[in-house]
Amino acid sequence: MTDQRQKTGRLRLAPENFLSEEEVAAVASQGASGRRDFLRKSFMAAASAMAAPVVAHAADGDPNILGNPPWTTSLGLPVAANPYGMPSKYERNLVRRESPGLTRVSAASVAFTPLQGLFGIITPSGLHFERHHQGWHDVDPSKHRLMINGSEPGFLKQAKVYTMDDIMRLPSVSRIHFIECGANTGMEWGNVAVPTVQYSHGMLSCSEFTGVPLRLILEDCGVDFKKCRYILAEGADGSSMTRTIPMEMVESGEVLVAYGMNGEMLRPENGYPLRLVVPGVQGVSWVKWLRRIEVGDKPYATKDEAVHYIDLMPDGLHRQYTSIQECKSVITTPSGGQMLLDTGFYNVTGLAWSGRGKITRVDVSFDGGINWKTARLETPVLSKALTRFNIDWIWDGKPAILQSRAIDETGYVQPTYGQLRAVRGTKSIYHNNAIQSWKVSETGEVSNVQVL
Amino acid sequence: MSRFSKPLIILVLAGLAGSALAFDNFKGLGRPATPAEIKAWDIDVRPDFKGLPKGAGNVDLGAEVFEARCASCHGSFGESNEVFTPLVGGTTKDDIKTGRVKSLQDGSAPQRTTLMKVATISTLFDYINRAMPWTEPKSLKPDEVYGILAYLLNLAEIVPADFELSDRNIAEVQQRMPNRNGMTTDHGMWPGKGIGNGGRPDVRNTACMHNCKKEVQLVSTLPDYAADAHGNLAEQNREVGQARGKVTGAPAEKAATEPLSENARVSQLASATGCMACHGVNNKIVGPGYNEVIAKYKGQADAEARLTQKVKAGGAGVWGSVPMPPHPQLSERVFTK
């Protein structure tokens, strides 16, 4: 484990100088076979060093500086060698992953975003978390339709059908919002269950979405907003997933019928060619492959608001129609499953978000919540979007417990596990927004722990 | 100073709001939905049964359809935990009287079945009708949906064995749902006015900064058995930067960027066509694992033709009592892979 903690680029003595006089004498005394033995061993040591991020350096300087590397002394690749650019091969570790054993059917499962390796607030589209209820399809946009109708015919002047061509000609907006699954951190309600932030908090992404305010489309159909206080959104996949959304959110203009994500069309896994964007509300309401909006006067108690996405309370009642993702934060570096390289300075950084508006402050504790310091907020700080924070830390090599605590513009302070469990128990699965703790041990190992 | 008087600005703003509210505002975009189109897509059923299609189905019909179309995932009695969480179980006659499932209150049930949770029978009709069976959603007729629902309700002893469920009596059955009184909307997490307590949070923390508590109560750490369950964490972290991943577990699978082997391509196809829901590569889930099938049919000259026929038509009895439903939708091209 010590190999992992040594930094690259530091000047160190060449390997032969690590041999003591006694060791040199011992090798010499064994003659030719002793030298071969020594060479074989040192070759094996060098091979293992290549696997670990450690390179031995000559005393007169870093060979990466003293001898120019191949990319400095040869011709590079031409333009358009990758017509659709991909990340560096050195970034292959940062991919979406399933949590083994979480589900038995991968078409109704989750792939988590690798938050441990991301910067800023935008999630690369290829790393946006996945949650499907009956598998995903690559829907032909020329055959995709959006229908607007009413639970009563009189609830709108005209039920209409829009093609993608129609929708993409309507007045558009582009907005940055987070999307978090209601079950994010759900595995951790009772105890620590997973090792890294990818699995504990990775049902979370943030993108710039481009689309049309749903309000404009409903107005175009002559919807009676006085009578219709709910909408039902329905997908075009096999599950034809449905969710109830309050008309107040549509009227505010923030609910979007979106086709764009981070400057290009939505990815198939994220609802290509059309999805609903419901800022601040759990991901299940952001219906993918959106095919229909029904306006109505009552909520619908769909499968995902009557069998799933209901929160079990200690008294045996389930909370129904819980939708808002309350204020939450997590430190992403350093985080569970990581090893610190060394003592000294670190830029501790993480994400904060609230389904009720803007983040106003994030505090960080290094002693398990006894004392707190206010972190810097990176910009932009946007309503119902991820906000990146960071704070200086000099690790002295002693054990520490790192926590972050976010506050939103309503004044709500992210709660502790003790406070949440006192009200909601440990079996509600959904809406766990407790303060996350990462323990740093003397070896530099960072692990997932829970503090009341 | 503005050149416009205040009343004029208000008028202009009102004018903008007025035009934004216009019906048929976007010339040439969108068209009226036809009655047939609305009928084809408007399939939702609400708790007050608005949208419920006319029809009827009894427990016997339901048992028959369930065995053929549903049991391979849910088990013959909706009790299987192999693929999905059980549908039936954990409710009592007393729950039917009270409308509250007792095992949810005392925590005595090992897990929550669908019938323990659901309060509204409309939800079950709507979902079975729109999304089931798993690999062929929307292929059931309304009478079959009524029958399947009657069968499940009978398994939970909510209706008798000779019961026929229909659009005419479903409201009466609603009054026997075991957890019909088990939902609450007394919370602050609905982003509108119609439901909930108006957005009042249930938990209140304060932003204390110094000496906030006497000691740190560390109540949970990662269990030993879970330490390696997610593979090698060193291969899930960047190899440059502030930290590295810890070396854990078995070496992770090969990098996803490498070209897929022929085996991997077939495996992807099996996943994509839904086969992996019931058949593992090396293990039985509901049906036999692929390795078991290969071992059984190895060396038989007509194996490919026979297996193709079996997958298309369905079958039972070769590997046990659970039948495999037919898969007529798969093309010949898929089989020869």
Interface residues (C-beta under 8 A of the other chain):
Chain A: M1 Q4 T8 P53 M86 K89 Y90 E91 R92 N93 L94 V95 R97 S99 P100 G101 R104 V105 S106 A107 P114 Q116 G117 H133 Q134 G135 M147 I148 N149 S151 K157 Q158 A159 K160 V161 Y162 D166 R169 L170 N191 V192 A193 V194 P195 T196 Q198 Y199 L216 I217 E219 D220 C221 G222 R229 Y230 L232 E234 G238 S239 S240 T242 P246 M247 E248 M249 G280 V281 R291 R292 E294 G296 K298 P299 Y300 A301 T302 K303 A306 V307 I310 D311 L312 M313 D315 G316 L317 H318 R319 Q320 Y321 T322 S323 I324 E326 T333 P334 G336 G337 Q338 M339 L340 L341 Y346 N347 G355 R356 R361 D363 D367 G368 G369 I370 N371 W372 K373 I401 R405 I407 Y412 V413 Q414 P415 T416 Y417 G418 Q419 L420 A422 V423 R424 K427 H431 S437 K439 E445 V446 S447 N448 V449 Q450 V451 L452
Chain B: A20 L21 A22 F23 D24 N25 F26 L29 G30 R31 P32 A33 E37 I38 W41 D42 I43 D44 R46 P47 D48 K50 G51 E82 V83 F84 R100 V101 K102 L104 Q105 D106 G107 R112 T114 K117 V118 A119 T120 S122 T123 D126 Y127 R130 A131 W134 P137 K138 G182 M183 T184 T185 D186 H187 G188 M189 W190 P191 G192 K193 G194 I195 G196 G199 P201 D202 V203 R204 N205 T206 A207 C208 M209 H210 N211 C212 K213 V216 Q217 L218 V219 S220 T221 L222 P223 A226 A227 A229 H230 G231 L233 A234 E235 Q236 N237 R238 E239 V240 G241 Q242 A243 R244 G245 K246 V247 T248 A255 A256 T257 S271 G274 M276 A277 I285
